[in-house]
Amino acid sequence: MSKYTGIGIGIDLGTTYSCVGIWENDRVEIIANDQGNRTTPSYVAFTDTERLIGDAAKNQIGMNVKNTIFDAKRMIGRRFSEPSIQKDMKHWSFKVVDDGHDKPIIEVEYKGEIKRFTPEEISSMVLTKMKETAETFIGKEVKNAVITCPAYFNDSQRQATKDAGTIAGMNVMRIINEPTAAAIAYGLDKKSSGEKKVL
């Protein structure tokens, strides 16, 4: 018997935007969020009163640049000392510090206090938003998910992505490469019996 029971969703956790889909009526249905958009900004913002995720977070960035987090995917599973992190830090409006073990930690002011979050925790907030979007559409709780990651992600980055899903309260069935997900989607859309070459 399968260890996965119940509904499963697919989440494309993107650097700038994320989306969630479900297999329904012999096709993949990409689910619109509470703003009616099929993609949700991968942004998380912290204010004096609340935490905002997605469109709400991105829309207020001009008024709250230091506490609006994006690009968490660029940090996930990486070391603080990596040249790519050091280079990206020059372009981020939010503060990233070393946690003392060469891991990047995001520092924000939330409800009047300084708080620190790992990239996995920030990504889990985006994943939670995608999970809630699916649950609203389906009308029941979702536990199982497949999450995409870039083909170039190393084992550490893949595990960190899986950890983010676990923090979000999901049973991560698989982490699959984005090109693989695209190929599967293409194959599901092109139901034909003959053999074809796709260039």
N, C-alpha and C positions, 0 to 999 in steps of 0.2 A: 504494500500500500504506500502511496506517495506521502511524503512528510509535509507536502503543501496541500492544504485544503482551503476552499473558498476562492474568492475572486482574486485575480492577479492583474496588476497594471504594469505598463511600461512607462518609464520616466526618462526623458532625455534631459539630463542635468547639464545645462550649457554654461559657458563662461559668462555670457551676457543675458541669455534668455533660456528658459526651461519650458518643457511641455510634458503633458501626460496623456496617455492613450489607453484605450481598452478595446479588446476584441469583442465586437458586437455585430450581429446580423451579417456574418461572414465577411466582415471587413474591420479595419482598425478605425476607431472613432477617436479623433483628437478632441479632447474635452476643453471647452471654453471656461475661463475662470470667471470670477464674480464681476469682472469688468466687461465680459463678453469677448475677451481676447483668447485665442488659442495658444498664445505664448505668454509667459509670465517673466518679467525681468528677474534675474538672479541677484536681487538686491535685498539687503536687510538694513533697516535704519533703527536707531535708538534715540528716543527723545526723553524729555523730563517726565513724561507721563505714560509712554507706551513703546511697544516694539512694532515696527511696520515691516511687512514683507511684500515683495513683488511691486506692482504698479504704485501702490501707496508710498513705498520706500523711494522708488525712483523719482516720483513726482515732486518730492520735497527736498531733493538733494541740494538745490540751490540755497536753501535756508539752513541746511544742516550737513555741510560737507564733511566735517570731521567725524561724524557719527553715522555716516551712510556707507555701508560696506558693499563692495562689488568685487568681482575677480577672485573670489575665494577659491575657485577651481584652479587658479594659477599657483596657489600656495599649498593645496591639499597634498599631503604625503611627501612634502619636500623639506629640505633643510634651510634654516634661516641664512646660512652662509653661502648658499648656491648663488652664482653670479646672476642667474635669471631673476631670483627674488630681489637681490640688491638693486638690479636695474629697474624692475617694476615698481619698487618702493618709491622711486623718484617721481613716479607719475600718480601715485595714490594720494588722495586727500586725507585718508584715515591713517592712524598710527599703527605700525607693525613693529614689534619688539621681539628679541630673543627670549625664549622661556627659561634659559639657563642650560638647556640640553640641545641647543642648535635647532630648535623648532620654532617656526613663526607663530606669534600670538598677536591677535588683533586687540587693540586697546581702545575702548570707547567710554563716553560718559553716558550713563543710563540711570534715569531717575535720581540725578544729582550725585551719583557715585561712579568712581572709575571701575569698570568691569573689563575682564579679559576673556576672550573667546578664541578657541582653536578654529582653524579653517574648516575642520570637520563639523564643529558645532554650528558654524554659520551655514554651511552646506546643508546640514540636517534641518535647519529652519526653512530653507527653500524647499527641501524634499517634503517636509511636513505640509507646507502650503500646497504642493502638488497633490499630495495624498488627500488633503481636505477637499481640494477641487474635485477629485475623482469621487470621493465619498458623497459629496453633495449631488453630483450627477447620477450616481448609481442608487443612492438612497440607503446604503448600508456600509458598515465598516470594511475597510480594506487593510489587509495585513501583508500580502505578498506582492513583491515588486521585482522587476528586472530594470536595472539602471545602466545607462550607456556611459562610456568613457572613451576618450580618444585612443586610437590604436597605439600611439607612442607612449601611453602611460606605463610606467614600470610597476613592479609588484607592490611597492610601497604605496604608490598613488592609487592603485586599484583597491588595496586593502583599506586605505583611508576613505575611499568613496563608499565601500561596503560598510565601514564603521559609521559613516554619516547616515546611511540608511537605517542602521540598527538604532542609532541615537534617536532617529525620527520615529521609532516604534514599528519599523517594518521588518519583515522577514525577507531579506534580499536573496532571491532565488539565484540570480546570476548578475555578474557585471559583464556586459558585452561591449565589444568595440563598436564605435559609431559607424564605420563603414560596413560592418557586418549587419547592424540594425537596418541600414539603408538598403542593403542587398536583400534582406529578408522582406522588408516592406515592398520592394520592387517585385519580388517573387510572389508575394501574396496578392499583389494587385494585378499581376499578369498571369492569370490562370490559363495555361495552355498545355496541351498534351505533348506537343512536339518539342524536339530539342532545338535550342536557339543559341546563338552567340551574342553576347552583350559586350559591347566595347566601351 
